[in-house]
C-alpha cells in the first residue's frame, strides 16, 4: 500500500472514531466492514443484500459526512495538534492549542 493510501485510510479512521455516532447504524456497519475488516465492496454488498454500487455510495457519503463534520468542528485536528505538542513537550504550543482551540 502506498504512503498516500495509508494516510487517507488513517485519516478516515480518525474521523470515524470521532464522529461515528453521527452516522446511521448502516453507515457505521459498512464503514467498519470496509475500513476495519478490510472487506471488499462485493462482500459488503452481499452482507447487506445491496448492490456493489450502493455499498460504494454509502462509503463515499459517509466519508463526505465525516469530512463535513470535521470542517465545522475541528475535533480531530485539535486532538492531533495537541497530541503532537504533548509528544514534543512543547508547553507553549499546548497552552496555545488549549486557549485557542485549533
C-alpha positions as CSV (number, residue, x, y, z in Angstrom):
1,X,0.0,0.0,0.0
2,X,1.4,3.4,-0.9
3,X,2.0,6.1,1.8
4,X,-0.8,8.2,0.4
5,X,-3.3,5.4,0.6
6,X,-2.2,4.7,4.2
7,X,-2.5,8.3,5.2
8,X,-6.0,8.6,3.6
9,X,-7.1,5.4,5.4
10,X,-5.7,6.6,8.8
11,X,-7.5,10.0,8.3
12,X,-10.8,8.3,7.5
13,X,-10.4,6.1,10.6
14,X,-9.6,9.1,12.8
15,X,-12.7,10.9,11.5
16,X,-14.8,7.8,12.0
17,X,-13.6,7.3,15.6
18,X,-14.5,10.9,16.4
19,X,-17.8,11.3,14.6
20,X,-19.1,7.7,14.4
21,X,-22.3,8.4,16.4
22,X,-23.3,10.9,13.8
23,X,-23.7,8.3,11.1
24,X,-26.6,5.9,10.7
25,X,-26.2,2.4,12.0
26,X,-26.0,1.0,8.4
27,X,-23.3,3.6,7.5
28,X,-21.4,2.7,10.6
29,X,-21.5,-1.0,9.7
30,X,-20.5,-0.5,6.1
31,X,-17.7,1.8,7.1
32,X,-16.4,-0.7,9.7
33,X,-16.6,-3.6,7.3
34,X,-14.6,-1.7,4.7
35,X,-12.0,0.2,6.7
36,X,-11.6,-2.0,9.8
37,X,-12.3,-5.5,8.5
38,X,-11.0,-4.8,5.0
39,X,-13.9,-6.4,3.2
40,X,-14.4,-5.8,-0.5
41,X,-17.3,-3.8,-1.8
42,X,-18.7,-7.1,-3.2
43,X,-18.5,-8.8,0.2
44,X,-20.2,-5.8,1.9
45,X,-22.9,-5.7,-0.7
46,X,-23.6,-9.4,-0.1
47,X,-23.7,-9.0,3.7
48,X,-26.2,-6.1,3.4
49,X,-28.1,-7.5,0.4
50,X,-27.5,-4.4,-1.6
51,X,-25.7,-3.7,-4.8
52,X,-21.9,-3.1,-5.0
53,X,-22.7,0.4,-6.2
54,X,-24.9,1.1,-3.2
55,X,-22.1,-0.1,-0.9
56,X,-19.7,2.2,-2.6
57,X,-22.2,5.1,-2.5
58,X,-22.7,4.6,1.2
59,X,-18.9,4.7,1.9
60,X,-18.5,7.9,-0.2
61,X,-21.4,9.6,1.5
62,X,-20.3,8.5,5.0
63,X,-16.8,9.8,4.4
64,X,-18.1,13.1,3.0
65,X,-20.3,13.5,6.1
66,X,-17.3,12.8,8.4
67,X,-15.2,15.3,6.5
68,X,-18.0,17.9,6.7
69,X,-18.3,17.4,10.5
70,X,-14.5,17.9,10.8
71,X,-14.6,21.0,8.7
72,X,-17.1,22.5,11.0
73,X,-16.0,21.1,14.4
74,X,-12.2,20.6,14.0
75,X,-12.1,17.9,16.8
76,X,-9.7,15.6,15.0
77,X,-7.3,18.3,14.0
78,X,-7.4,19.8,17.5
79,X,-6.6,16.4,19.1
80,X,-3.8,15.7,16.6
81,X,-2.2,19.1,17.2
82,X,-2.5,18.8,21.0
83,X,-1.0,15.2,20.9
84,X,1.9,16.4,18.8
85,X,2.6,19.3,21.2
86,X,2.5,16.9,24.2
87,X,4.8,14.4,22.5
88,X,7.3,17.2,21.8
89,X,7.0,18.6,25.3
90,X,6.1,22.0,23.7
91,X,4.3,23.7,26.6
92,X,3.8,27.0,24.7
93,X,2.0,25.2,21.9
94,X,0.0,23.1,24.3
95,X,-1.2,26.3,26.0
96,X,-1.9,27.9,22.6
97,X,-3.9,24.9,21.4
98,X,-5.9,24.7,24.6
99,X,-6.6,28.5,24.7
100,X,-7.4,28.9,21.0
101,X,-9.0,25.6,20.1
102,X,-7.0,24.8,16.9
